[in-house]
Amino acid sequence: MTQGRAQLNVQLHYDYGHLVDDLSHRPSMTSTVEYFGTDKWGSTYLFTDIDYYHDGVAGAYWEISRNINFSKKSPFAFHVEYNGGANVNQLYEVGTRIQHAFLTGAVWSCANKDFTKTFSFQLLYKYYFKGANGAPAFNSFQTTAVWGMDFFDRKLTFSGFADLWYDNIIKNVVFISEPQIWLNIYGFKGCEDIKLSVGGELELSNNFVYPKDGTNNRFFAIPTTAVKWTF
């Protein structure tokens, strides 16, 4: 990683999941604030998602993590992370806090010389704290892959993540991946100062999304259309 490298972006997604009959209660808009920065000790990453119904905020979720380098030349780093949030269930008009979690483990990262192509893989221990709704605390694991690839002189970006973890509440493995594709206006000649990207993502998940019947043992592929501004 190059020392001092940092990036902040804000995204706005229109989510098509609410058009599915079983997911008509799903919020139709999501805003994301995402930050990544490096220093001589490692890197810091965080993001916050806020979901919206037509009449207000539906919920929020955030993650913050820190990679601490083993050495300047090693591709391995020590990883610590926190995530949590809250949501409003429009079906029952009640609010719930997402059972927050602490994660730690190791991460392996690689990149080409100009950082236009990056990849990392995390192997983590995950601890869920006791939930406000009586959900018990429990130990688990998580694996995470994160990638970012720029093409055609940074005109096109393919990025995203894939998470796999075990949820002791539903007694099953949960999978979610959000590959994103972006057309970067700033990659075109004469538009370098216009830090706008247009594109979207495809949320692929299994045992993650709750349809109307309250179960989450199904696979969904939910697309979005989005804009992004990079600072």
Buried (B, 14 or more C-beta within 10 A) or exposed (E): BEEEEEEEBEBBBBBBBBEBEBBEBBBBBBBBBBBBBBEEEBBBBBBBBBBBBEEEBBBBBBBBBBBEBEEEEEEEBBBBBBBBBBBBBBEEEEEBBBBBBBBEBBBEBEBEEEEBBBBBBBEBBBEBBEBEEEBEEBEBBBBBBBBBBBEEEEBBBBBBBBBBBBBEEEEEEBBBBBBBBBBBBBBBEEEEEEBBBEBBBBBBBBBBBBBEEEEBEBEBEBBBEBBBBBE
